[in-house]
Amino acid sequence: MSTTLSALLSARYGKNLPHLDFELNSTLETLLSHKSIRHYLDKPLPDGTLELMIAAAQSAASSSNLQLWSVVAVTNSERKQRLSELSNNQSQITQAPLFLVWLADVARLENIMKADNLDPQGLYQLDLFLIAIIDAALAAQNAVIAAESQGLGTVYIGALRNNVTRVSEELQLPEGVFPVFGLCVGYANPEKKIAVKPRLPQEAVLHKEVYQANSQAAAVDSYNNVMREFYEQNKMNVQGNWANHCSERIQNRAINSELQAFLATQFGSK
Ligand SMILES: Cc1cc2nc3c(=O)[nH]c(=O)nc-3n(C[C@H](O)[C@H](O)[C@H](O)COP(=O)(O)O)c2cc1C
């Protein structure tokens, strides 16, 4: 192994790194080295990559083993171009040889129930929608780790929910199927150097026994300093600190009323 656990933790946390006395293994190395890739080589994936990723995805836990998710694999250039246009023109979608759209999918179970003359109404409640979203996210993240373990890069694309109706039309999604996010998969362009992005100190996210709101402010301050250095080192034009940046993103975010309407028609009680 060409690195150490403490080197990986240092990249992930900056000066806030926890000191952990564990042997580094390839699973930890893959997990701790994650970085989103937004520039890809024009190079095909090895045969079987998609199926390997799906096997990893299907190995994730699934609530009650309902398996309320599906995925559409898109490789057609014109379709990727249209999906890119529907996702704020993000060019990584057209660059990557494979674009996966992860779906919360209650339609399959609805069909099973209807075939048994059962009323599928129970599928259309908030809890089931959440289960389907959670299942899709766990499956996708397993697929990401499988791809990264093979030296591939990925980036999630949540922006496709900006145009959820047109994305659903493009992919011919039936009722009861919701596109949760996309995922670009490909070989990272080595000319674009990407650094591992630090995360909040563990004190901000890890609460022992009960939620501890008091430990948050100091941890966020410390993270702001780590991220200021990260922005400088990576020549990122971020105004203010991480906390300001997050707040502004939320304040300036337009309400996605199309999404609300879509969910009401596709996932509302029938
Ligand atoms: C659900 C989800 C949606 C995302 N959507 C986008 C997106 O539309 N475009 C993009 O460039 N990155 C997107 N990302 C990637 C995040 O920006 C990225 O994970 C975050 O900045 C942390 O960087 P890292 O993944 O390199 O550690 C998304 C990530 C998640 C988990």
The ligand as a Tripos MOL2 file, in Angstrom:
@<TRIPOS>MOLECULE
LIG
   31    33     1     0     0
SMALL
NO_CHARGES

@<TRIPOS>ATOM
      1 C1        -26.8180   13.5610   -3.7980 C.3       1 LIG1
      2 C2        -25.6470   14.3330   -4.3640 C.ar      1 LIG1
      3 C3        -25.8520   15.1740   -5.4390 C.ar      1 LIG1
      4 C4        -24.7680   15.8520   -6.0160 C.ar      1 LIG1
      5 N1        -24.9700   16.6130   -7.1330 N.ar      1 LIG1
      6 C5        -23.8980   17.1500   -7.7660 C.ar      1 LIG1
      7 C6        -24.0760   17.8300   -9.0100 C.ar      1 LIG1
      8 O1        -25.1880   17.9880   -9.5340 O.2       1 LIG1
      9 N2        -22.9710   18.2940   -9.6340 N.ar      1 LIG1
     10 C7        -21.7060   18.1460   -9.1070 C.ar      1 LIG1
     11 O2        -20.7450   18.5870   -9.7350 O.2       1 LIG1
     12 N3        -21.5080   17.5060   -7.9280 N.ar      1 LIG1
     13 C8        -22.5690   17.0090   -7.2530 C.ar      1 LIG1
     14 N4        -22.3910   16.3080   -6.0840 N.ar      1 LIG1
     15 C9        -21.0200   16.1240   -5.5480 C.3       1 LIG1
     16 C10       -20.7680   16.9960   -4.3130 C.3       1 LIG1
     17 O3        -20.6360   18.3320   -4.7230 O.3       1 LIG1
     18 C11       -19.5040   16.4890   -3.6330 C.3       1 LIG1
     19 O4        -19.7100   15.1830   -3.1680 O.3       1 LIG1
     20 C12       -19.0950   17.3880   -2.4640 C.3       1 LIG1
     21 O5        -18.7020   18.6650   -2.8990 O.3       1 LIG1
     22 C13       -17.9290   16.7820   -1.6840 C.3       1 LIG1
     23 O6        -16.8230   16.6180   -2.5530 O.3       1 LIG1
     24 P1        -16.1460   15.1890   -2.7440 P.3       1 LIG1
     25 O7        -17.2000   14.2400   -3.2230 O.co2     1 LIG1
     26 O8        -15.0580   15.3950   -3.7850 O.co2     1 LIG1
     27 O9        -15.5830   14.7720   -1.4340 O.co2     1 LIG1
     28 C14       -23.4590   15.6900   -5.4570 C.ar      1 LIG1
     29 C15       -23.2820   14.8610   -4.3500 C.ar      1 LIG1
     30 C16       -24.3530   14.1910   -3.8000 C.ar      1 LIG1
     31 C17       -24.1160   13.2830   -2.6060 C.3       1 LIG1
@<TRIPOS>BOND
     1     1     2 1
     2     2     3 ar
     3     2    30 ar
     4     3     4 ar
     5     4     5 ar
     6     4    28 ar
     7     5     6 ar
     8     6     7 ar
     9     6    13 1
    10     7     8 2
    11     7     9 ar
    12     9    10 ar
    13    10    11 2
    14    10    12 ar
    15    12    13 ar
    16    13    14 ar
    17    14    15 1
    18    14    28 ar
    19    15    16 1
    20    16    17 1
    21    16    18 1
    22    18    19 1
    23    18    20 1
    24    20    21 1
    25    20    22 1
    26    22    23 1
    27    23    24 1
    28    24    25 2
    29    24    26 1
    30    24    27 1
    31    28    29 ar
    32    29    30 ar
    33    30    31 1
@<TRIPOS>SUBSTRUCTURE
     1 LIG1         1 GROUP 0 **** ****
